[in-house]
Amino acid sequence: MIELGSLARWTEDERMDAVRRFAELVSQPDPPLDRAALALAAGADPKLDIERWLAELDQLAVRITDLEGLLHRLFVQERFTGNTRNYHDPRNSLLPHVLTRRLGIPITLAVVCMEVGRRAGVPIEGVGMPGHFLVRLAGSDVLLDVFDGGAELSLAACESRFRALGGTGPFGPHLLEATTTRAILVRMLENLRAVFRTLRRPAGIEWVVRMRVNLPGAGLAEQMELAQALGSQAKWLEGARILEAQVPEVQPEMAQRLVIAARSLRANLN
């Protein structure tokens, strides 16, 4: 497993292979969350040994029989915790790094909890509350904050977290519904996308957006950002072609903007 600053070590073909493997996996009717999260992380490390990290999840689940045991194993014995000191470290969004460092953000810690729980026969579902991802014991009202050591939350406590993070409007069970695997992957990729923007890492943005377009909700904004990331890496022709491919699909005013942006990229070839 490499550090994220070493992305340049991988060839273009290796990184595109990682994107293709991710796309193939998420095209399945019900992609497995553990393998999908690891396939996502392979964007940063195309030679990632996925079987090694599946075995790590297996090991964490040994001798767990109930929710109490699951929480004790993860948050007391193994000391998984939220990375409050460097929340925007991209490693917090990559499952192998989370398993190695025992540090993560709510959604990746949730993936660990869900997958260890699944292996142990303790069904945990993800809860995509806006602003702060939670988990719940399936078939119950037991909501847990894995970023806070698995603390159990009441509905009022959930609303307090929601409001503290700037949430507005009515709060209720409609914001605490179970989340699908694809929605979890989208949220993980969007977290990484925002981090790589802040860090100005176009190579990171490229593989993240290439993966993102294989999941629901992607559109013109993703294609434009991909073209920009390619241009920042001197892949001007590829970026221009991506923009030009969108022209027939948009309104005339936007089409003109895309044509101008594509010409600007192609101008770098002169």
C-alpha positions as CSV (number, residue, x, y, z in Angstrom):
1,M,0.0,0.0,0.0
2,I,1.4,3.4,-1.0
3,E,1.1,6.9,0.3
4,L,-1.1,9.1,-1.8
5,G,1.7,11.4,-2.8
6,S,3.2,8.6,-4.9
7,L,0.4,8.4,-7.4
8,A,2.8,9.3,-10.2
9,R,4.5,5.9,-9.7
10,W,1.7,4.1,-11.5
11,T,1.4,4.1,-15.2
12,E,-1.7,5.4,-17.0
13,D,-2.6,1.8,-18.0
14,E,-2.4,0.6,-14.4
15,R,-4.6,3.4,-13.1
16,M,-7.2,2.9,-15.9
17,D,-7.2,-0.9,-15.1
18,A,-8.2,0.0,-11.6
19,V,-11.0,2.2,-12.9
20,R,-12.2,-0.6,-15.2
21,R,-12.2,-3.1,-12.4
22,F,-14.3,-0.8,-10.2
23,A,-16.7,-0.1,-13.1
24,E,-17.2,-3.8,-13.7
25,L,-17.8,-4.5,-10.0
26,V,-20.4,-1.7,-9.5
27,S,-22.2,-2.8,-12.7
28,Q,-23.3,-6.0,-10.8
29,P,-26.9,-6.0,-9.6
30,D,-25.8,-6.1,-5.9
31,P,-22.1,-5.2,-5.6
32,P,-20.5,-6.4,-2.4
33,L,-19.6,-3.4,-0.2
34,D,-16.2,-4.7,1.0
35,R,-14.9,-5.5,-2.4
36,A,-16.3,-2.3,-3.9
37,A,-14.7,-0.1,-1.2
38,L,-11.4,-1.9,-1.8
39,A,-11.8,-1.6,-5.6
40,L,-12.3,2.2,-5.0
41,A,-9.1,2.4,-3.0
42,A,-7.2,0.7,-5.8
43,G,-7.5,4.0,-7.7
44,A,-4.8,5.2,-5.4
45,D,-2.9,1.9,-5.5
46,P,-3.7,-0.2,-8.6
47,K,-1.7,-3.1,-7.3
48,L,-3.6,-3.3,-4.0
49,D,-3.9,-6.8,-2.7
50,I,-7.7,-6.9,-2.1
51,E,-7.6,-10.5,-0.7
52,R,-5.3,-9.3,2.1
53,W,-7.7,-6.7,3.3
54,L,-10.7,-9.0,3.0
55,A,-8.8,-11.4,5.3
56,E,-8.2,-8.5,7.7
57,L,-11.9,-7.9,7.9
58,D,-12.4,-11.7,8.5
59,Q,-9.9,-11.6,11.3
60,L,-11.6,-8.7,13.0
61,A,-14.9,-10.6,13.1
62,V,-13.6,-13.7,14.9
63,R,-15.5,-14.6,18.0
64,I,-17.9,-11.7,17.8
65,T,-21.5,-12.9,18.6
66,D,-23.5,-9.7,19.2
67,L,-23.6,-5.9,18.9
68,E,-21.9,-5.3,22.2
69,G,-19.0,-7.6,21.2
70,L,-18.8,-5.9,17.8
71,L,-18.5,-2.5,19.3
72,H,-16.0,-3.7,22.0
73,R,-13.8,-5.3,19.4
74,L,-13.7,-2.3,17.0
75,F,-13.6,0.6,19.4
76,V,-12.0,-0.7,22.6
77,Q,-9.7,-3.6,21.6
78,E,-8.8,-2.4,18.1
79,R,-9.1,1.3,18.9
80,F,-10.8,2.4,15.7
81,T,-11.5,6.1,16.0
82,G,-12.5,9.2,14.1
83,N,-9.6,11.3,12.7
84,T,-10.5,14.6,14.4
85,R,-7.0,16.0,14.0
86,N,-6.8,15.7,10.2
87,Y,-10.3,15.0,9.0
88,H,-9.5,15.8,5.4
89,D,-6.6,13.5,5.0
90,P,-7.4,11.5,1.9
91,R,-6.3,8.3,3.6
92,N,-9.4,8.6,5.8
93,S,-11.5,7.7,2.7
94,L,-9.5,4.6,1.6
95,L,-10.4,1.4,3.4
96,P,-6.9,-0.2,3.5
97,H,-5.5,2.9,5.2
98,V,-8.4,3.0,7.6
99,L,-7.7,-0.7,8.5
100,T,-4.0,0.0,8.9
101,R,-4.1,3.3,10.9
102,R,-7.4,2.6,12.7
103,L,-8.4,6.1,11.7
104,G,-11.2,7.2,9.4
105,I,-14.2,9.4,8.8
106,P,-17.7,8.4,9.6
107,I,-18.4,6.6,6.3
108,T,-15.3,4.5,6.1
109,L,-15.6,3.6,9.8
110,A,-19.2,2.6,9.0
111,V,-18.0,0.4,6.2
112,V,-15.6,-1.4,8.6
113,C,-18.4,-1.8,11.2
114,M,-20.9,-3.0,8.5
115,E,-18.5,-5.5,7.0
116,V,-17.1,-6.9,10.3
117,G,-20.7,-7.1,11.6
118,R,-21.9,-9.0,8.4
119,R,-19.1,-11.5,8.9
120,A,-20.0,-12.0,12.5
121,G,-23.8,-12.3,11.9
122,V,-24.5,-8.9,13.4
123,P,-26.3,-7.1,10.6
124,I,-25.4,-3.4,10.5
125,E,-26.9,-1.0,7.9
126,G,-25.5,2.4,6.8
127,V,-27.6,5.5,7.5
128,G,-26.8,8.4,5.2
129,M,-27.9,11.3,7.5
130,P,-26.9,14.5,5.7
131,G,-23.6,15.8,7.0
132,H,-22.7,12.8,9.2
133,F,-22.9,9.1,8.3
134,L,-24.3,6.8,11.0
135,V,-25.0,3.1,11.3
136,R,-28.0,1.1,12.7
137,L,-28.5,-2.4,14.0
138,A,-30.7,-3.8,11.2
139,G,-34.3,-4.2,12.2
140,S,-34.0,-1.9,15.2
141,D,-34.0,1.8,16.2
142,V,-30.5,1.5,17.6
143,L,-28.5,4.3,15.9
144,L,-24.7,4.5,16.4
145,D,-22.1,7.1,15.7
146,V,-19.0,5.2,14.7
147,F,-17.0,8.4,14.5
148,D,-17.6,8.7,18.3
149,G,-16.6,5.2,19.3
150,G,-20.0,3.6,18.4
151,A,-22.0,5.8,20.8
152,E,-25.7,5.2,20.7
153,L,-27.8,8.2,19.6
154,S,-31.4,9.1,20.3
155,L,-33.4,10.8,17.6
156,A,-32.9,14.1,19.4
157,A,-29.1,13.5,19.5
158,C,-29.1,12.9,15.7
159,E,-30.9,16.1,15.2
160,S,-28.4,18.0,17.3
161,R,-25.6,16.7,15.2
162,F,-27.5,17.5,12.0
163,R,-28.1,21.1,13.2
164,A,-24.5,21.5,14.4
165,L,-23.3,20.7,10.9
166,G,-25.6,23.4,9.4
167,G,-28.6,21.2,8.6
168,T,-31.8,23.1,8.1
169,G,-35.5,22.2,7.5
170,P,-37.6,19.5,9.1
171,F,-35.7,16.6,10.8
172,G,-37.1,13.1,11.1
173,P,-36.9,9.5,10.1
174,H,-36.8,10.5,6.4
175,L,-33.2,11.6,7.0
176,L,-32.3,8.3,8.7
177,E,-33.2,5.8,6.1
178,A,-30.9,2.8,5.2
179,T,-28.3,3.6,2.5
180,T,-27.5,1.4,-0.5
181,T,-24.1,0.2,-1.4
182,R,-23.9,2.5,-4.5
183,A,-25.0,5.5,-2.4
184,I,-22.2,4.7,0.1
185,L,-19.6,4.5,-2.8
186,V,-20.9,7.8,-4.2
187,R,-20.4,9.5,-0.9
188,M,-16.9,8.1,-0.4
189,L,-15.9,9.3,-3.9
190,E,-17.4,12.7,-3.3
191,N,-15.4,13.0,-0.1
192,L,-12.2,12.2,-2.0
193,R,-13.1,14.5,-4.9
194,A,-13.4,17.4,-2.5
195,V,-10.2,16.6,-0.7
196,F,-8.2,16.3,-4.0
197,R,-9.6,19.6,-5.2
198,T,-8.4,21.3,-2.0
199,L,-5.0,19.6,-2.3
200,R,-4.9,20.5,-6.1
201,R,-4.1,16.9,-7.1
202,P,-5.5,16.5,-10.7
203,A,-4.3,12.9,-11.0
204,G,-6.4,12.1,-7.9
205,I,-9.4,14.0,-9.2
206,E,-9.1,12.1,-12.5
207,W,-9.4,8.6,-11.2
208,V,-12.0,9.6,-8.6
209,V,-14.2,11.2,-11.3
210,R,-13.7,8.3,-13.7
211,M,-15.1,6.0,-11.0
212,R,-17.8,8.4,-10.1
213,V,-19.3,8.5,-13.6
214,N,-20.1,4.7,-13.2
215,L,-22.5,5.4,-10.4
216,P,-26.0,7.1,-10.2
217,G,-26.3,10.9,-10.3
218,A,-23.2,11.7,-12.5
219,G,-23.6,14.1,-15.4
220,L,-22.1,17.1,-17.2
221,A,-20.4,18.5,-14.1
222,E,-18.4,15.3,-13.7
223,Q,-17.4,15.3,-17.4
224,M,-16.3,19.0,-17.2
225,E,-14.2,18.4,-14.1
226,L,-12.6,15.3,-15.7
227,A,-11.7,17.3,-18.7
228,Q,-10.2,20.0,-16.5
229,A,-8.2,17.5,-14.5
230,L,-6.8,16.0,-17.7
231,G,-5.9,19.4,-19.0
232,S,-4.0,20.1,-15.8
233,Q,-1.9,17.0,-16.6
234,A,-1.2,18.0,-20.1
235,K,-3.7,15.5,-21.5
236,W,-5.2,18.2,-23.6
237,L,-6.5,16.2,-26.5
238,E,-8.3,13.7,-24.3
239,G,-9.8,16.5,-22.2
240,A,-11.0,18.3,-25.4
241,R,-12.6,15.1,-26.7
242,I,-14.6,14.6,-23.5
243,L,-16.0,18.1,-23.7
244,E,-16.8,17.7,-27.4
245,A,-18.7,14.5,-26.8
246,Q,-21.1,16.3,-24.5
247,V,-22.0,19.0,-27.0
248,P,-24.9,17.1,-28.7
249,E,-26.4,16.4,-25.3
250,V,-26.8,20.0,-23.9
251,Q,-28.6,23.2,-24.7
252,P,-27.1,25.6,-27.2
253,E,-25.7,28.1,-24.7
254,M,-23.9,25.3,-22.8
255,A,-22.8,23.7,-26.0
256,Q,-21.0,26.9,-27.0
257,R,-19.3,27.0,-23.6
258,L,-18.1,23.4,-24.1
259,V,-16.8,24.1,-27.6
260,I,-14.8,27.2,-26.4
261,A,-13.4,25.1,-23.5
262,A,-12.4,22.3,-25.9
263,R,-10.7,24.7,-28.3
264,S,-8.8,26.2,-25.3
265,L,-7.5,22.7,-24.5
266,R,-6.6,22.0,-28.1
267,A,-4.7,25.3,-28.3
268,N,-2.1,23.9,-26.0
269,L,-1.1,21.4,-28.7
270,N,0.0,24.1,-31.1
